Structures are given as C-alpha cells and as structure tokens.
Amino acid sequence: MAKASNDYFGLNYVVSLILAIIPVTAWICGAVTRFMEGKIVAGLIRLIFGFTIVWILDIIWMIMNKKIIRIINI
C-alpha cells in the first residue's frame, strides 16, 4: 500500500485544488489515489459516481480543510 498523503500524489495544496476543480482530472486522480491506498471499493465508487455528489463534496472539503478528506474509508 502506498503512503497516504493529504493531497493528490503528494502535490501541494494549490495544484491539488486546481486538479479537484476540473471534473475529469478530479475523477481520475480521485480514483487512482484510492486504488493506490489499497481502497478498492472506494476507488470503484469514485469511478462510478465521480461526476456527481462525490466531486462536489471533494471540492467543498478540500476548500474548508486545506486537504483532501477521505470521505469513504472502505
């Protein structure tokens, strides 16, 4: 399992926020980071529902907490 970090692939907050705002990159980066952490179910949920409420929640949590919050820890 990969080491968990606060942002996408260990990038800084601003770059990760920009990636999270763009729907396609948020979908891809979100799924890849979940799979890298060994969270297969969370990665699959991210792939299936990535363009819906999951995307909006990621942006809101990231702006409020200055880091990516792992909402689903499955």
N, CA, C and O atoms as a CHARMM CRD file, in Angstrom:
* protein
*
  296
    1    1 MET  N      0.82800  -1.17900   0.00000 PROA 1      0.00000
    2    1 MET  CA     0.00000   0.00000   0.00000 PROA 1      0.00000
    3    1 MET  C      0.87400   1.24500   0.00000 PROA 1      0.00000
    4    1 MET  O      1.95000   1.28000   0.59800 PROA 1      0.00000
    5    2 ALA  N      0.39100   2.23400  -0.67100 PROA 2      0.00000
    6    2 ALA  CA     1.13200   3.48700  -0.75700 PROA 2      0.00000
    7    2 ALA  C      0.92600   4.31100   0.50700 PROA 2      0.00000
    8    2 ALA  O     -0.06900   4.15800   1.21500 PROA 2      0.00000
    9    3 LYS  N      1.87000   5.16700   0.76500 PROA 3      0.00000
   10    3 LYS  CA     1.77900   6.06100   1.91900 PROA 3      0.00000
   11    3 LYS  C      0.68400   7.08900   1.66200 PROA 3      0.00000
   12    3 LYS  O      0.64900   7.72100   0.60600 PROA 3      0.00000
   13    4 ALA  N     -0.19800   7.24900   2.62600 PROA 4      0.00000
   14    4 ALA  CA    -1.29200   8.20900   2.48300 PROA 4      0.00000
   15    4 ALA  C     -0.75400   9.62700   2.62000 PROA 4      0.00000
   16    4 ALA  O      0.06400   9.91600   3.49400 PROA 4      0.00000
   17    5 SER  N     -1.22400  10.49800   1.75100 PROA 5      0.00000
   18    5 SER  CA    -0.83200  11.90000   1.82500 PROA 5      0.00000
   19    5 SER  C     -2.08800  12.75500   1.87200 PROA 5      0.00000
   20    5 SER  O     -3.19400  12.25800   1.65800 PROA 5      0.00000
   21    6 ASN  N     -1.91800  14.02600   2.15000 PROA 6      0.00000
   22    6 ASN  CA    -3.06500  14.91000   2.26600 PROA 6      0.00000
   23    6 ASN  C     -3.61200  15.34100   0.91600 PROA 6      0.00000
   24    6 ASN  O     -4.79700  15.66000   0.81400 PROA 6      0.00000
   25    7 ASP  N     -2.79400  15.35900  -0.11000 PROA 7      0.00000
   26    7 ASP  CA    -3.23100  15.83800  -1.40900 PROA 7      0.00000
   27    7 ASP  C     -2.92500  14.81000  -2.49200 PROA 7      0.00000
   28    7 ASP  O     -2.28100  13.79400  -2.23000 PROA 7      0.00000
   29    8 TYR  N     -3.38800  15.07900  -3.70700 PROA 8      0.00000
   30    8 TYR  CA    -3.17900  14.16000  -4.81300 PROA 8      0.00000
   31    8 TYR  C     -1.69800  13.93500  -5.06700 PROA 8      0.00000
   32    8 TYR  O     -0.96500  14.88600  -5.33900 PROA 8      0.00000
   33    9 PHE  N     -1.26000  12.72000  -4.98400 PROA 9      0.00000
   34    9 PHE  CA     0.09400  12.28200  -5.32800 PROA 9      0.00000
   35    9 PHE  C      1.18500  13.06600  -4.60700 PROA 9      0.00000
   36    9 PHE  O      2.31000  13.14800  -5.10200 PROA 9      0.00000
   37   10 GLY  N      0.87500  13.64200  -3.45200 PROA 10     0.00000
   38   10 GLY  CA     1.86300  14.40800  -2.70900 PROA 10     0.00000
   39   10 GLY  C      2.10700  15.80800  -3.26000 PROA 10     0.00000
   40   10 GLY  O      3.06000  16.47400  -2.85500 PROA 10     0.00000
   41   11 LEU  N      1.26100  16.25900  -4.17200 PROA 11     0.00000
   42   11 LEU  CA     1.38900  17.61400  -4.72400 PROA 11     0.00000
   43   11 LEU  C      0.94600  18.63300  -3.68100 PROA 11     0.00000
   44   11 LEU  O      0.29100  18.28400  -2.69900 PROA 11     0.00000
   45   12 ASN  N      1.30700  19.88900  -3.90100 PROA 12     0.00000
   46   12 ASN  CA     0.91200  20.90400  -2.92000 PROA 12     0.00000
   47   12 ASN  C     -0.57700  21.22300  -3.03200 PROA 12     0.00000
   48   12 ASN  O     -1.25300  20.76800  -3.95500 PROA 12     0.00000
   49   13 TYR  N     -1.07300  22.00300  -2.09100 PROA 13     0.00000
   50   13 TYR  CA    -2.50000  22.27300  -1.96800 PROA 13     0.00000
   51   13 TYR  C     -3.07700  22.98100  -3.18600 PROA 13     0.00000
   52   13 TYR  O     -4.15500  22.60700  -3.64900 PROA 13     0.00000
   53   14 VAL  N     -2.40100  23.98100  -3.71500 PROA 14     0.00000
   54   14 VAL  CA    -2.93800  24.76400  -4.83500 PROA 14     0.00000
   55   14 VAL  C     -3.08900  23.89200  -6.08000 PROA 14     0.00000
   56   14 VAL  O     -4.12400  23.93900  -6.74600 PROA 14     0.00000
   57   15 VAL  N     -2.08200  23.11100  -6.39400 PROA 15     0.00000
   58   15 VAL  CA    -2.14400  22.23200  -7.56800 PROA 15     0.00000
   59   15 VAL  C     -3.24700  21.19200  -7.38500 PROA 15     0.00000
   60   15 VAL  O     -3.99800  20.91500  -8.32000 PROA 15     0.00000
   61   16 SER  N     -3.34900  20.62100  -6.19900 PROA 16     0.00000
   62   16 SER  CA    -4.39500  19.63400  -5.94200 PROA 16     0.00000
   63   16 SER  C     -5.78200  20.24800  -6.02400 PROA 16     0.00000
   64   16 SER  O     -6.71500  19.60100  -6.50000 PROA 16     0.00000
   65   17 LEU  N     -5.93400  21.48400  -5.57000 PROA 17     0.00000
   66   17 LEU  CA    -7.22300  22.16000  -5.65400 PROA 17     0.00000
   67   17 LEU  C     -7.61000  22.40800  -7.11100 PROA 17     0.00000
   68   17 LEU  O     -8.77000  22.22500  -7.48200 PROA 17     0.00000
   69   18 ILE  N     -6.66500  22.81500  -7.92500 PROA 18     0.00000
   70   18 ILE  CA    -6.93200  23.01500  -9.35200 PROA 18     0.00000
   71   18 ILE  C     -7.34000  21.69300 -10.00000 PROA 18     0.00000
   72   18 ILE  O     -8.28200  21.65700 -10.79200 PROA 18     0.00000
   73   19 LEU  N     -6.64600  20.62200  -9.67300 PROA 19     0.00000
   74   19 LEU  CA    -6.99900  19.30300 -10.21000 PROA 19     0.00000
   75   19 LEU  C     -8.37900  18.85900  -9.72900 PROA 19     0.00000
   76   19 LEU  O     -9.10500  18.19600 -10.46900 PROA 19     0.00000
   77   20 ALA  N     -8.74800  19.21500  -8.50100 PROA 20     0.00000
   78   20 ALA  CA   -10.05300  18.83800  -7.95600 PROA 20     0.00000
   79   20 ALA  C    -11.19400  19.62900  -8.58600 PROA 20     0.00000
   80   20 ALA  O    -12.31800  19.13200  -8.66500 PROA 20     0.00000
   81   21 ILE  N    -10.92500  20.84100  -9.03100 PROA 21     0.00000
   82   21 ILE  CA   -11.97700  21.66500  -9.63100 PROA 21     0.00000
   83   21 ILE  C    -12.33800  21.17500 -11.03400 PROA 21     0.00000
   84   21 ILE  O    -13.50000  21.25000 -11.43500 PROA 21     0.00000
   85   22 ILE  N    -11.36700  20.68100 -11.77000 PROA 22     0.00000
   86   22 ILE  CA   -11.61200  20.17400 -13.12000 PROA 22     0.00000
   87   22 ILE  C    -12.21900  18.77200 -13.00200 PROA 22     0.00000
   88   22 ILE  O    -11.57500  17.87500 -12.46000 PROA 22     0.00000
   89   23 PRO  N    -13.44200  18.56500 -13.49700 PROA 23     0.00000
   90   23 PRO  CA   -14.13500  17.29400 -13.26800 PROA 23     0.00000
   91   23 PRO  C    -13.37600  16.05000 -13.73200 PROA 23     0.00000
   92   23 PRO  O    -13.31000  15.06500 -12.99700 PROA 23     0.00000
   93   24 VAL  N    -12.81600  16.07500 -14.91000 PROA 24     0.00000
   94   24 VAL  CA   -12.14900  14.87600 -15.44000 PROA 24     0.00000
   95   24 VAL  C    -10.91000  14.53600 -14.62400 PROA 24     0.00000
   96   24 VAL  O    -10.69600  13.37100 -14.29000 PROA 24     0.00000
   97   25 THR  N    -10.10000  15.52000 -14.30100 PROA 25     0.00000
   98   25 THR  CA    -8.89500  15.22400 -13.52500 PROA 25     0.00000
   99   25 THR  C     -9.25000  14.83500 -12.09300 PROA 25     0.00000
  100   25 THR  O     -8.57200  13.99500 -11.50400 PROA 25     0.00000
  101   26 ALA  N    -10.29400  15.42500 -11.52300 PROA 26     0.00000
  102   26 ALA  CA   -10.72800  15.03500 -10.18200 PROA 26     0.00000
  103   26 ALA  C    -11.18500  13.58700 -10.17800 PROA 26     0.00000
  104   26 ALA  O    -10.88700  12.84700  -9.24100 PROA 26     0.00000
  105   27 TRP  N    -11.89700  13.17800 -11.20400 PROA 27     0.00000
  106   27 TRP  CA   -12.38400  11.80800 -11.32500 PROA 27     0.00000
  107   27 TRP  C    -11.21600  10.83100 -11.42800 PROA 27     0.00000
  108   27 TRP  O    -11.18100   9.82500 -10.71900 PROA 27     0.00000
  109   28 ILE  N    -10.27100  11.12100 -12.29900 PROA 28     0.00000
  110   28 ILE  CA    -9.12200  10.23500 -12.49300 PROA 28     0.00000
  111   28 ILE  C     -8.21800  10.22500 -11.26500 PROA 28     0.00000
  112   28 ILE  O     -7.87700   9.15600 -10.75700 PROA 28     0.00000
  113   29 CYS  N     -7.82900  11.39500 -10.78500 PROA 29     0.00000
  114   29 CYS  CA    -6.92700  11.47200  -9.62400 PROA 29     0.00000
  115   29 CYS  C     -7.56300  10.87400  -8.38300 PROA 29     0.00000
  116   29 CYS  O     -6.88900  10.20200  -7.60300 PROA 29     0.00000
  117   30 GLY  N     -8.85300  11.11000  -8.19300 PROA 30     0.00000
  118   30 GLY  CA    -9.54300  10.54900  -7.03200 PROA 30     0.00000
  119   30 GLY  C     -9.55600   9.03900  -7.05500 PROA 30     0.00000
  120   30 GLY  O     -9.28700   8.39800  -6.03900 PROA 30     0.00000
  121   31 ALA  N     -9.86600   8.46300  -8.20300 PROA 31     0.00000
  122   31 ALA  CA    -9.90000   7.00100  -8.30700 PROA 31     0.00000
  123   31 ALA  C     -8.50100   6.41100  -8.15800 PROA 31     0.00000
  124   31 ALA  O     -8.31900   5.42400  -7.44400 PROA 31     0.00000
  125   32 VAL  N     -7.52700   6.99800  -8.81500 PROA 32     0.00000
  126   32 VAL  CA    -6.15800   6.46900  -8.76000 PROA 32     0.00000
  127   32 VAL  C     -5.60400   6.53100  -7.34300 PROA 32     0.00000
  128   32 VAL  O     -4.98100   5.57300  -6.88300 PROA 32     0.00000
  129   33 THR  N     -5.82200   7.64900  -6.63900 PROA 33     0.00000
  130   33 THR  CA    -5.29600   7.74800  -5.27600 PROA 33     0.00000
  131   33 THR  C     -5.97000   6.75000  -4.34400 PROA 33     0.00000
  132   33 THR  O     -5.31700   6.21000  -3.45100 PROA 33     0.00000
  133   34 ARG  N     -7.26400   6.49300  -4.53100 PROA 34     0.00000
  134   34 ARG  CA    -7.93800   5.48700  -3.69200 PROA 34     0.00000
  135   34 ARG  C     -7.39000   4.10100  -3.97200 PROA 34     0.00000
  136   34 ARG  O     -7.16700   3.32300  -3.04400 PROA 34     0.00000
  137   35 PHE  N     -7.16800   3.77900  -5.25400 PROA 35     0.00000
  138   35 PHE  CA    -6.59100   2.46800  -5.58600 PROA 35     0.00000
  139   35 PHE  C     -5.16700   2.34400  -5.05100 PROA 35     0.00000
  140   35 PHE  O     -4.77600   1.27600  -4.58000 PROA 35     0.00000
  141   36 MET  N     -4.38800   3.42600  -5.11900 PROA 36     0.00000
  142   36 MET  CA    -3.01300   3.39200  -4.60600 PROA 36     0.00000
  143   36 MET  C     -2.98100   3.16600  -3.09500 PROA 36     0.00000
  144   36 MET  O     -2.05000   2.54600  -2.57900 PROA 36     0.00000
  145   37 GLU  N     -3.98900   3.66300  -2.38800 PROA 37     0.00000
  146   37 GLU  CA    -4.07100   3.46800  -0.94500 PROA 37     0.00000
  147   37 GLU  C     -4.58900   2.08200  -0.58600 PROA 37     0.00000
  148   37 GLU  O     -4.63500   1.72400   0.59100 PROA 37     0.00000
  149   38 GLY  N     -4.98000   1.29900  -1.58700 PROA 38     0.00000
  150   38 GLY  CA    -5.48600  -0.03800  -1.34500 PROA 38     0.00000
  151   38 GLY  C     -6.96800  -0.07800  -1.03700 PROA 38     0.00000
  152   38 GLY  O     -7.47000  -1.10100  -0.56900 PROA 38     0.00000
  153   39 LYS  N     -7.67600   0.99900  -1.28500 PROA 39     0.00000
  154   39 LYS  CA    -9.10800   1.08900  -1.01600 PROA 39     0.00000
  155   39 LYS  C     -9.86400   0.81400  -2.31200 PROA 39     0.00000
  156   39 LYS  O    -10.29500   1.73300  -3.00800 PROA 39     0.00000
  157   40 ILE  N    -10.01100  -0.46500  -2.61600 PROA 40     0.00000
  158   40 ILE  CA   -10.59500  -0.89500  -3.88900 PROA 40     0.00000
  159   40 ILE  C    -12.05900  -0.45400  -4.00300 PROA 40     0.00000
  160   40 ILE  O    -12.46600   0.08200  -5.03300 PROA 40     0.00000
  161   41 VAL  N    -12.84000  -0.67700  -2.95900 PROA 41     0.00000
  162   41 VAL  CA   -14.26300  -0.32100  -3.01100 PROA 41     0.00000
  163   41 VAL  C    -14.42900   1.18900  -3.16300 PROA 41     0.00000
  164   41 VAL  O    -15.25600   1.64800  -3.95200 PROA 41     0.00000
  165   42 ALA  N    -13.64800   1.96100  -2.41100 PROA 42     0.00000
  166   42 ALA  CA   -13.72200   3.41500  -2.52500 PROA 42     0.00000
  167   42 ALA  C    -13.30400   3.86900  -3.92400 PROA 42     0.00000
  168   42 ALA  O    -13.88300   4.81200  -4.46100 PROA 42     0.00000
  169   43 GLY  N    -12.31400   3.21600  -4.51400 PROA 43     0.00000
  170   43 GLY  CA   -11.89900   3.53600  -5.87500 PROA 43     0.00000
  171   43 GLY  C    -12.98800   3.23700  -6.88900 PROA 43     0.00000
  172   43 GLY  O    -13.22000   4.01800  -7.81200 PROA 43     0.00000
  173   44 LEU  N    -13.65600   2.10300  -6.71500 PROA 44     0.00000
  174   44 LEU  CA   -14.75300   1.75300  -7.62700 PROA 44     0.00000
  175   44 LEU  C    -15.92800   2.71600  -7.48000 PROA 44     0.00000
  176   44 LEU  O    -16.54100   3.11200  -8.47100 PROA 44     0.00000
  177   45 ILE  N    -16.23900   3.09100  -6.24100 PROA 45     0.00000
  178   45 ILE  CA   -17.30700   4.07200  -6.02200 PROA 45     0.00000
  179   45 ILE  C    -16.93400   5.39300  -6.67800 PROA 45     0.00000
  180   45 ILE  O    -17.77600   6.05900  -7.28000 PROA 45     0.00000
  181   46 ARG  N    -15.68400   5.76000  -6.55700 PROA 46     0.00000
  182   46 ARG  CA   -15.20200   7.00500  -7.17200 PROA 46     0.00000
  183   46 ARG  C    -15.30700   6.94400  -8.69800 PROA 46     0.00000
  184   46 ARG  O    -15.66300   7.93600  -9.33400 PROA 46     0.00000
  185   47 LEU  N    -14.99700   5.78200  -9.28900 PROA 47     0.00000
  186   47 LEU  CA   -15.11900   5.63800 -10.74400 PROA 47     0.00000
  187   47 LEU  C    -16.57200   5.71500 -11.20500 PROA 47     0.00000
  188   47 LEU  O    -16.86900   6.31200 -12.24000 PROA 47     0.00000
  189   48 ILE  N    -17.47000   5.11300 -10.44000 PROA 48     0.00000
  190   48 ILE  CA   -18.87600   5.05500 -10.84300 PROA 48     0.00000
  191   48 ILE  C    -19.59100   6.38900 -10.59100 PROA 48     0.00000
  192   48 ILE  O    -20.32900   6.87300 -11.45000 PROA 48     0.00000
  193   49 PHE  N    -19.36900   6.98100  -9.40800 PROA 49     0.00000
  194   49 PHE  CA   -20.10700   8.18200  -9.01800 PROA 49     0.00000
  195   49 PHE  C    -19.23800   9.43600  -8.98400 PROA 49     0.00000
  196   49 PHE  O    -19.59000  10.41100  -8.32100 PROA 49     0.00000
  197   50 GLY  N    -18.11800   9.42400  -9.68300 PROA 50     0.00000
  198   50 GLY  CA   -17.15100  10.50800  -9.60200 PROA 50     0.00000
  199   50 GLY  C    -17.62500  11.85800 -10.09500 PROA 50     0.00000
  200   50 GLY  O    -17.13200  12.88600  -9.63100 PROA 50     0.00000
  201   51 PHE  N    -18.56600  11.88400 -11.01900 PROA 51     0.00000
  202   51 PHE  CA   -19.02400  13.16500 -11.56900 PROA 51     0.00000
  203   51 PHE  C    -20.27600  13.68400 -10.88400 PROA 51     0.00000
  204   51 PHE  O    -20.89900  14.62700 -11.37300 PROA 51     0.00000
  205   52 THR  N    -20.65000  13.09400  -9.77600 PROA 52     0.00000
  206   52 THR  CA   -21.86800  13.51900  -9.08600 PROA 52     0.00000
  207   52 THR  C    -21.51400  14.19500  -7.77100 PROA 52     0.00000
  208   52 THR  O    -20.60100  15.02000  -7.71700 PROA 52     0.00000
  209   53 ILE  N    -22.20900  13.86000  -6.75100 PROA 53     0.00000
  210   53 ILE  CA   -22.04400  14.49500  -5.44100 PROA 53     0.00000
  211   53 ILE  C    -20.64100  14.28000  -4.87800 PROA 53     0.00000
  212   53 ILE  O    -20.16000  15.10900  -4.10600 PROA 53     0.00000
  213   54 VAL  N    -19.98500  13.19800  -5.24100 PROA 54     0.00000
  214   54 VAL  CA   -18.63400  12.92800  -4.73700 PROA 54     0.00000
  215   54 VAL  C    -17.68100  14.03900  -5.15900 PROA 54     0.00000
  216   54 VAL  O    -16.84100  14.46900  -4.36800 PROA 54     0.00000
  217   55 TRP  N    -17.80300  14.49900  -6.38400 PROA 55     0.00000
  218   55 TRP  CA   -16.93600  15.56600  -6.89700 PROA 55     0.00000
  219   55 TRP  C    -17.17700  16.86700  -6.13000 PROA 55     0.00000
  220   55 TRP  O    -16.23000  17.55100  -5.74400 PROA 55     0.00000
  221   56 ILE  N    -18.44200  17.20100  -5.91500 PROA 56     0.00000
  222   56 ILE  CA   -18.78300  18.42500  -5.20200 PROA 56     0.00000
  223   56 ILE  C    -18.31200  18.35400  -3.75000 PROA 56     0.00000
  224   56 ILE  O    -17.77600  19.32900  -3.22400 PROA 56     0.00000
  225   57 LEU  N    -18.50900  17.20600  -3.10000 PROA 57     0.00000
  226   57 LEU  CA   -18.05500  17.04800  -1.72000 PROA 57     0.00000
  227   57 LEU  C    -16.53800  17.16100  -1.60900 PROA 57     0.00000
  228   57 LEU  O    -16.03400  17.76300  -0.66000 PROA 57     0.00000
  229   58 ASP  N    -15.80900  16.59700  -2.55400 PROA 58     0.00000
  230   58 ASP  CA   -14.35000  16.70900  -2.53500 PROA 58     0.00000
  231   58 ASP  C    -13.89700  18.17000  -2.58600 PROA 58     0.00000
  232   58 ASP  O    -13.00300  18.57300  -1.84300 PROA 58     0.00000
  233   59 ILE  N    -14.51500  18.95300  -3.46100 PROA 59     0.00000
  234   59 ILE  CA   -14.13900  20.35800  -3.58000 PROA 59     0.00000
  235   59 ILE  C    -14.46700  21.11400  -2.28800 PROA 59     0.00000
  236   59 ILE  O    -13.64500  21.88600  -1.79500 PROA 59     0.00000
  237   60 ILE  N    -15.65800  20.89500  -1.74600 PROA 60     0.00000
  238   60 ILE  CA   -16.06100  21.58600  -0.51900 PROA 60     0.00000
  239   60 ILE  C    -15.12800  21.22700   0.63500 PROA 60     0.00000
  240   60 ILE  O    -14.64600  22.10800   1.34700 PROA 60     0.00000
  241   61 TRP  N    -14.87400  19.93100   0.82000 PROA 61     0.00000
  242   61 TRP  CA   -13.99300  19.50100   1.91400 PROA 61     0.00000
  243   61 TRP  C    -12.58000  20.02300   1.73500 PROA 61     0.00000
  244   61 TRP  O    -11.92300  20.40600   2.70300 PROA 61     0.00000
  245   62 MET  N    -12.11500  20.03600   0.49800 PROA 62     0.00000
  246   62 MET  CA   -10.74800  20.48100   0.24700 PROA 62     0.00000
  247   62 MET  C    -10.59700  21.97600   0.53700 PROA 62     0.00000
  248   62 MET  O     -9.57700  22.39000   1.08700 PROA 62     0.00000
  249   63 ILE  N    -11.57300  22.77800   0.18400 PROA 63     0.00000
  250   63 ILE  CA   -11.51000  24.21000   0.45000 PROA 63     0.00000
  251   63 ILE  C    -11.62800  24.48300   1.95400 PROA 63     0.00000
  252   63 ILE  O    -10.91600  25.33700   2.48300 PROA 63     0.00000
  253   64 MET  N    -12.50600  23.77700   2.63500 PROA 64     0.00000
  254   64 MET  CA   -12.72000  24.01100   4.05600 PROA 64     0.00000
  255   64 MET  C    -11.55100  23.53900   4.92400 PROA 64     0.00000
  256   64 MET  O    -11.20800  24.19100   5.91000 PROA 64     0.00000
  257   65 ASN  N    -10.94200  22.41200   4.56200 PROA 65     0.00000
  258   65 ASN  CA    -9.93400  21.79600   5.43000 PROA 65     0.00000
  259   65 ASN  C     -8.50900  21.89200   4.91700 PROA 65     0.00000
  260   65 ASN  O     -7.58300  21.41200   5.57000 PROA 65     0.00000
  261   66 LYS  N     -8.31900  22.50600   3.75200 PROA 66     0.00000
  262   66 LYS  CA    -6.99500  22.67100   3.14800 PROA 66     0.00000
  263   66 LYS  C     -6.28800  21.34700   2.86200 PROA 66     0.00000
  264   66 LYS  O     -5.06000  21.30600   2.78000 PROA 66     0.00000
  265   67 LYS  N     -7.04400  20.27700   2.71000 PROA 67     0.00000
  266   67 LYS  CA    -6.50100  18.98100   2.32800 PROA 67     0.00000
  267   67 LYS  C     -7.62600  18.10900   1.81700 PROA 67     0.00000
  268   67 LYS  O     -8.79900  18.40300   2.04600 PROA 67     0.00000
  269   68 ILE  N     -7.28000  17.05300   1.13400 PROA 68     0.00000
  270   68 ILE  CA    -8.28700  16.12200   0.64800 PROA 68     0.00000
  271   68 ILE  C     -8.75500  15.27300   1.81700 PROA 68     0.00000
  272   68 ILE  O     -7.94100  14.67800   2.52200 PROA 68     0.00000
  273   69 ILE  N    -10.03100  15.21800   2.01900 PROA 69     0.00000
  274   69 ILE  CA   -10.59600  14.39300   3.06100 PROA 69     0.00000
  275   69 ILE  C    -11.04700  13.08700   2.43600 PROA 69     0.00000
  276   69 ILE  O    -11.75400  13.08800   1.42800 PROA 69     0.00000
  277   70 ARG  N    -10.65100  12.00000   3.01400 PROA 70     0.00000
  278   70 ARG  CA   -11.07000  10.68600   2.53600 PROA 70     0.00000
  279   70 ARG  C    -12.41700  10.37100   3.16800 PROA 70     0.00000
  280   70 ARG  O    -12.47900   9.85900   4.28500 PROA 70     0.00000
  281   71 ILE  N    -13.49600  10.67700   2.45400 PROA 71     0.00000
  282   71 ILE  CA   -14.84400  10.51100   2.97800 PROA 71     0.00000
  283   71 ILE  C    -15.16400   9.04100   3.16200 PROA 71     0.00000
  284   71 ILE  O    -15.75700   8.65800   4.17100 PROA 71     0.00000
  285   72 ILE  N    -14.78300   8.22000   2.20900 PROA 72     0.00000
  286   72 ILE  CA   -15.08600   6.79400   2.27000 PROA 72     0.00000
  287   72 ILE  C    -13.80200   6.04800   2.62600 PROA 72     0.00000
  288   72 ILE  O    -12.86300   6.01000   1.83000 PROA 72     0.00000
  289   73 ASN  N    -13.76200   5.47100   3.79100 PROA 73     0.00000
  290   73 ASN  CA   -12.57200   4.72900   4.22800 PROA 73     0.00000
  291   73 ASN  C    -12.84800   3.22700   4.19800 PROA 73     0.00000
  292   73 ASN  O    -12.68200   2.54100   5.20600 PROA 73     0.00000
  293   74 ILE  N    -13.26300   2.72600   3.05800 PROA 74     0.00000
  294   74 ILE  CA   -13.55700   1.30000   2.91100 PROA 74     0.00000
  295   74 ILE  C    -12.34700   0.60600   2.35700 PROA 74     0.00000
  296   74 ILE  O    -12.37100  -0.60800   2.15100 PROA 74     0.00000
